[in-house]
């Protein structure tokens, strides 16, 4: 059984719960190629399947599958699938670290809470407000 996270960038204040997130609140996270390059820079051992637009990573924490389902060139979100058997705290720390590096947020699909990049300056740089 999987444990899934939705990764996104918010254009406004980020709500703490899923029920408060609306599609209009999301701003593009980038293209598949851009995101793949950023993830590879952080985790070069990630194996990619460009046909299916996904990458797989196995490390000390566990297994992570990066899925880019949107067909559009520029995406508003992507998902990370993990195993429900992994240590949830270690998994959340891994995803939070990724989000902080990329200026993104994560929605825990099971707990329905939002976490991620807490540094507003990183958010501004990542969203292009600061060059």
C-alpha positions, 0 to 999 in steps of 0.5 A, a space after each residue: 500500500 502506498 503513502 502519497 504526498 502532493 507537491 505544489 507551490 502556493 501563490 498565497 498564504 499556505 493553508 494548514 489543511 487540504 480543505 482550504 486549498 483551491 486550484 487557483 491558489 496553486 502556481 506552476 512548479 515548473 516543467 517536467 524537465 526542470 523538476 527532473 533536473 532539480 531532483 537529480 541535482 539533489 538525488 543523483 541516484 534517482 532512476 528516471 522513466 521519461 516515457 511514463 514521466 516518473 523517477 524512482 529513488 531508494 535511499 536510507 529512508 526508503 523508496 520514493 517515486 516522483 510522479 508527474 501526471 499532468 500532461 501540460 508543459 508547465 505543471 501545478 503539482 506532482 506527487 511523491 509515492 512512498 510505502 506505508 511501511 516506511 518510518 513516517 517521520 523520516 519520510 516526512 523529514 525527507 520530503 520537507 527537506 526536498 520542499 525546502 530546497 525547491 521552495 515547495 509545499 507538500 500535502 500529506 494525502 492521508 493526514 490531510 495536512 500541509 508542510 514544507 518550505 517555511 522560509 518566505 525568502 525561498 518561496 519568493 526566489 522559487 516563485 520568481 518574485 526575486 531574481 
